[in-house]
Amino acid sequence: MRISMVSEHASPLAALGGVDAGGQNVHVAALSEALAGRGHSVTVYTRRDAPELDRRVKVGPGLEVVHVDAGPARHIPKDELLPFMGALADGIAQDWGQQPPDVVHGHFWMSGLAALDAARRDTGFRVPVIQTFHALGTVKRRHQGAGDTSPRERRWLEPGVGRAADGIIATCPDEVFELKAMGIDTRKVSIAPCGVDLGLFSAAGPAAPRTRRHRILSVGRLVPRKGVDLVIRALPHLAAAGYDDVELLIVGGGAAPGVLHSDPEVRRLMALAGELGVLPQVTLLGRVPRAGMPGIFRSADAVVCTPWYEPFGIVPLEAMACGVPVVAAAVGGLRDTVVDRGTGIHVPPQDPGAIASALALLLGDPALRVELGAEGELRARSRYSWDRVAAETEKAYQLAVAGTTAGQVRMEGAVL
């Protein structure tokens, strides 16, 4: 199949080049590679965000990235990109010319707008559109309230994308319920989770050194909704339970360690650690190349993922693949990825005391850590390889293509 991916703000090259990137970058990069590895021809369209970027970048056999001119060639926060989606669609349609793809797959709601716009041009072709939202505005508003910076148009444009798309790929069952509440026909929704790079993340290999008897690890973007402050608040509870020789290592943020403290969220987290008297236990590494992450995962007794909400979450998979148990907030996709008392421990959302209790259980029982870690590695390897995710994605593509073809045949028959 000839597949077009649209990822307006999250270039796969950021992930493929080893630079710190968010989950969508990683997802689009890994899924595209896996689909290309299965014999498909994949082109990823993303917005040019730097003037020096080449128009076309050959990533590997069957996979290329196309930078489309849509707005200024510089970084623009994703919530400010909506005015440029028409130009992105123009560039995509122009690049297709008279050879459209078999299917176009939008990632994030604004990419869906551009994908639908390009696919519905009056060219004589009918390109089926698949949509993966990655995060839904309804969920974001529910948890962030006034802190949600999404454009107001998202309230009606995002459900419109869902209704207009030929198929939707949700990453977890929780998302399907949200889509239904948005008035979207769930008969066209399939589920394909995120995956993990099993060639990179594994339990075999060296572990990074640590400075205290125990290490707990938090990995991800440093924004309030990721709940890193909850892990810091858990440290005094852990000390009260007799576990004070504990290091909290935080990996993430958009800067190297030397300039991290210019980040308002970093300053907030460090101020909180100071107020609680646990500042000596907290270490911020900033961004780390992906190649360096397996050793850091292996060095931890537990990885803590306690966001306010999470559509899926790749970090728990990476931890599990490295044989490390996960303490996860029982929200969104984390309830499916992490098996409670099987590969980790579920805790109620926004509950530092519960986080501390789960960590105390793990730190006090090395055999349990080994057992949960081994089960996590098995689950990651058996269920979350990118090749398996690509195979499930293929099925969604085939259904959409078959439905579109059948519709065209019916239309042609009616005209005749």
C-alpha positions in Angstrom: 0.0 0.0 0.0 1.0 3.6 -0.5 0.4 5.3 2.8 0.5 9.0 3.7 1.0 9.9 7.4 0.2 13.5 8.5 1.8 14.7 11.7 1.6 18.5 11.7 3.6 19.4 14.8 5.4 16.1 15.7 8.1 15.3 13.1 9.3 11.7 13.2 12.8 12.9 12.5 13.0 14.2 16.1 12.5 10.7 17.4 14.6 9.0 14.7 17.5 11.4 15.4 17.5 10.6 19.1 16.5 14.1 20.1 14.1 14.4 23.1 10.6 14.2 21.7 7.0 13.5 22.8 5.0 10.4 22.4 3.5 11.4 19.1 6.9 11.8 17.5 7.9 8.4 18.7 4.6 6.8 17.7 4.7 8.2 14.1 8.3 7.4 13.6 8.1 3.8 14.9 4.8 3.0 13.2 6.0 4.4 9.9 9.2 2.3 10.1 7.3 -0.8 11.0 4.9 -0.4 8.1 7.7 0.3 5.7 9.4 -2.9 7.1 6.2 -4.8 6.2 6.6 -3.7 2.5 4.5 -0.6 2.4 5.6 2.7 0.9 5.2 5.4 3.6 5.4 9.2 3.3 5.2 11.3 6.4 4.0 14.9 5.9 5.0 17.4 8.7 5.2 21.2 8.9 8.5 22.8 8.1 9.6 24.3 11.4 13.2 25.4 10.4 14.4 27.0 7.2 17.3 24.6 6.7 15.3 21.4 6.5 15.3 19.6 3.2 12.0 19.3 1.4 12.3 15.5 1.2 14.3 13.3 3.6 14.8 9.6 2.8 14.8 7.8 6.1 15.1 4.3 4.9 13.7 1.7 2.4 10.1 2.6 1.8 10.0 5.6 4.2 10.5 9.3 3.6 9.6 12.5 5.4 8.3 15.6 3.5 8.5 19.0 5.0 5.6 21.2 3.9 5.7 25.0 3.9 2.7 25.9 6.1 3.3 29.1 8.1 6.6 30.5 9.3 9.6 28.1 9.1 10.2 28.1 12.9 8.8 26.4 15.9 5.3 27.4 16.7 3.4 25.9 19.7 1.0 23.3 18.5 -2.0 25.1 19.9 -1.2 28.0 17.6 -1.0 25.9 14.4 -4.7 25.8 13.4 -4.5 28.8 10.9 -1.9 26.9 8.9 -3.7 23.6 8.3 -5.1 24.8 5.0 -1.6 25.5 3.7 -0.5 22.1 5.0 -3.4 20.4 3.1 -2.4 22.4 0.0 1.2 21.1 0.2 0.1 17.5 0.7 -2.4 17.6 -2.2 0.2 19.2 -4.4 2.7 16.5 -3.5 0.2 13.8 -4.3 -0.5 15.2 -7.7 -2.1 12.6 -9.9 -0.8 9.7 -7.7 -2.7 9.9 -4.5 -2.0 7.3 -1.8 -4.2 4.3 -1.0 -4.8 5.7 2.5 -4.0 8.8 4.5 -3.6 8.6 8.3 -3.9 11.8 10.4 -2.2 12.0 13.8 -3.8 14.6 16.2 -6.9 16.5 15.4 -5.3 19.3 13.4 -3.5 16.7 11.3 -6.9 15.2 10.7 -8.2 18.5 9.4 -5.4 18.7 6.9 -5.7 15.0 5.9 -9.4 15.3 5.3 -9.0 18.6 3.3 -6.3 17.1 1.1 -8.2 13.8 0.6 -11.5 15.5 -0.3 -10.1 17.8 -3.0 -12.1 17.6 -6.3 -9.4 15.5 -8.1 -11.5 12.5 -9.2 -9.9 10.4 -6.5 -11.4 9.3 -3.2 -8.7 8.7 -0.6 -9.8 7.0 2.6 -8.8 8.8 5.8 -7.8 7.1 9.1 -7.5 9.2 12.2 -5.6 8.7 15.5 -6.2 11.5 18.0 -3.5 10.7 20.5 -5.3 13.0 22.9 -8.9 14.3 23.0 -9.9 17.8 23.8 -12.8 16.7 25.9 -10.5 14.9 28.3 -8.0 17.7 28.3 -10.7 20.3 29.2 -12.0 18.0 31.9 -8.7 17.8 33.7 -7.0 21.1 32.9 -10.0 23.4 32.9 -8.8 27.0 32.4 -5.2 25.7 31.9 -6.2 24.2 28.5 -4.6 26.2 25.8 -6.3 24.5 22.9 -8.0 26.9 20.4 -11.7 27.2 21.1 -12.5 25.8 17.6 -11.3 22.4 18.8 -14.6 21.9 20.6 -16.4 21.4 17.3 -13.6 20.7 14.8 -12.3 17.7 16.6 -15.6 15.8 16.7 -16.1 16.8 13.1 -12.8 15.1 12.2 -14.0 12.0 14.0 -17.3 12.0 12.2 -15.8 12.6 8.7 -13.0 10.1 8.9 -13.5 6.7 7.3 -11.9 5.0 10.3 -10.5 5.8 13.7 -7.7 4.0 15.5 -8.0 4.4 19.2 -5.1 3.5 21.4 -7.1 2.0 24.3 -10.7 1.1 25.2 -11.1 4.2 27.4 -10.7 6.3 24.3 -13.6 4.5 22.6 -16.0 5.5 25.3 -14.8 9.1 25.0 -15.4 9.0 21.2 -18.9 7.6 21.7 -19.7 10.5 24.1 -18.6 12.9 21.4 -21.3 11.5 19.1 -18.9 9.5 16.9 -20.0 6.2 15.4 -17.9 3.6 17.2 -18.5 1.0 14.6 -15.7 2.6 12.6 -13.3 2.6 15.6 -10.6 -0.1 16.0 -8.0 -0.3 18.7 -4.2 -0.5 18.1 -2.1 0.4 21.1 1.2 2.2 21.1 4.3 0.0 20.9 7.8 -0.2 22.2 11.2 -0.5 20.4 12.2 -4.0 21.6 15.5 -3.8 19.9 16.5 -0.9 22.1 14.6 -1.5 25.3 15.3 -4.8 27.0 16.2 -6.1 30.5 19.6 -7.3 29.2 22.5 -4.8 29.4 24.2 -2.5 31.8 22.5 -0.3 34.3 23.4 3.4 34.9 25.1 4.0 38.3 23.0 5.4 41.2 23.9 7.4 44.2 21.6 5.9 46.8 20.4 2.5 47.9 17.1 2.9 46.0 16.2 4.8 42.9 12.7 5.6 41.6 12.4 7.1 38.1 10.1 9.6 36.5 10.3 10.1 32.7 8.4 12.5 30.5 7.7 16.1 29.6 7.8 18.4 32.5 4.3 19.8 32.5 1.9 19.9 35.5 -0.5 17.3 34.1 2.3 14.6 34.1 2.1 14.6 37.9 5.9 14.7 38.7 5.0 16.8 41.7 3.0 13.9 43.1 6.1 11.7 43.2 8.0 14.4 45.0 5.2 14.7 47.5 5.4 10.9 48.0 9.1 11.1 49.3 8.2 12.3 52.8 5.7 9.5 53.1 8.3 7.0 52.0 10.8 8.4 54.6 8.1 8.0 57.3 7.8 4.4 56.3 11.5 3.9 56.8 12.7 4.4 53.2 14.7 7.6 53.2 17.8 6.4 51.3 15.9 7.0 48.0 16.8 9.0 45.0 14.1 10.3 42.7 15.6 10.7 39.2 13.6 12.9 36.8 14.3 12.6 33.1 12.6 15.1 30.8 12.2 18.7 29.9 13.2 20.6 26.9 16.7 21.6 27.9 20.1 20.2 29.1 20.8 20.1 32.8 22.7 23.4 32.8 19.8 25.5 31.7 16.9 23.5 33.1 16.2 26.0 35.9 15.0 28.5 33.4 11.9 26.3 33.0 9.0 27.5 35.2 7.9 23.9 35.9 11.4 22.9 36.9 11.5 25.8 39.3 8.1 24.9 40.7 9.2 21.3 41.3 12.5 22.2 42.9 10.7 24.8 45.1 8.3 22.0 46.2 11.2 19.6 47.0 12.8 22.4 49.0 9.6 23.0 51.0 9.2 19.3 51.7 12.9 18.9 52.8 13.6 16.3 50.1 15.7 18.5 47.7 18.9 16.4 48.2 16.9 13.3 47.0 15.8 14.8 43.7 18.0 14.8 40.6 16.9 16.3 37.3 18.8 15.0 34.2 16.9 17.1 31.6 16.6 15.5 28.2 18.5 12.3 27.5 19.0 10.7 24.0 16.8 7.6 23.6 19.9 5.4 23.2 20.8 6.3 26.8 17.4 5.5 28.3 17.6 1.7 28.6 20.5 1.9 31.1 18.6 4.5 33.1 15.5 2.3 33.2 17.5 -0.7 34.4 19.0 1.3 37.2 15.6 2.0 38.8 13.8 -0.1 41.4 10.5 1.3 40.0 9.3 3.7 37.4 6.4 6.0 38.5 3.9 7.2 35.9 1.2 9.3 37.7 -0.3 11.8 35.2 -3.7 13.4 35.7 -4.8 11.6 32.5 -3.0 9.7 29.8 -4.4 8.4 26.4 -1.8 5.7 26.4 1.7 6.3 27.6 4.9 4.9 26.0 7.1 5.3 29.1 5.4 2.4 31.0 6.1 0.1 28.0 9.7 1.1 27.9 10.1 0.4 31.6 8.3 -2.9 31.3 10.5 -4.0 28.4 13.5 -3.2 30.6 12.1 -5.5 33.3 11.3 -2.7 35.8 7.9 -2.6 37.7 5.7 0.4 37.1 3.6 2.4 39.6 0.9 3.8 37.5 -2.1 6.1 38.0 -5.3 4.1 37.2 -6.2 6.5 34.4 -6.8 6.1 30.6 -4.6 3.7 28.8 -2.4 3.0 31.8 -5.1 0.8 33.2 -4.6 -1.5 30.2 -0.9 -1.3 29.7 0.1 -1.9 33.4 -1.5 -4.9 35.0 -2.2 -4.3 38.6 -0.2 -6.7 40.8 0.9 -8.3 37.5 3.5 -5.9 36.0 3.2 -3.1 38.5 0.8 -1.4 40.9 -2.1 0.8 40.2 -2.7 3.8 42.4 -5.6 6.3 42.5 -5.0 9.5 40.5 -3.4 12.4 42.4 -2.7 10.5 45.6 0.9 10.9 46.9 0.2 8.7 49.9 -0.9 5.8 47.7 2.2 6.3 45.5 4.4 6.1 48.6 2.6 2.9 49.8 3.0 1.2 46.4 6.7 2.2 46.4 7.3 1.0 49.9 5.8 -2.4 49.0 8.2 -2.6 46.0 11.3 -1.3 47.8 10.7 -3.7 50.7 10.3 -6.8 48.6 13.1 -7.4 46.0 11.5 -10.7 45.0 8.3 -8.9 44.1 10.2 -6.4 42.0 11.8 -9.2 40.1 8.5 -11.0 39.6 6.6 -7.9 38.4 9.6 -6.9 36.2 9.8 -10.2 34.5 6.1 -10.3 33.9 6.3 -6.7 32.5 9.0 -7.7 30.1 7.0 -10.7 28.9 3.9 -8.6 28.4 5.8 -5.9 26.5 7.4 -8.4 24.2 4.3 -10.5 23.5 1.8 -7.7 23.0 3.5 -4.4 22.2 6.0 -4.9 19.4 5.8 -2.2 16.7 5.4 -5.0 14.1 2.3 -6.2 15.9 0.9 -2.7 16.2 1.6 -2.2 12.5 -0.2 -5.4 11.6 -3.3 -4.1 13.6 -3.0 -0.8 11.8 -2.9 -2.5 8.4 -6.2 -4.1 9.2 -7.8 -0.7 9.8 -6.4 0.6 6.5 -7.7 -2.4 4.6 -11.2 -2.0 6.0 -11.2 1.7 5.1 -9.9 1.0 1.6 -12.5 -1.7 1.1 -15.3 0.5 2.4 -14.3 3.4 0.1 -14.0 1.1 -2.9 -17.4 -0.4 -2.2 -18.9 3.1 -1.9 -17.4 4.1 -5.2 -18.8 1.0 -6.9 -22.3 1.8 -5.4 -22.0 5.4 -6.6 -21.0 4.4 -10.1 -23.8 1.9 -10.2 -26.3 4.5 -9.2 -25.1 6.8 -12.0 -25.3 4.1 -14.6 
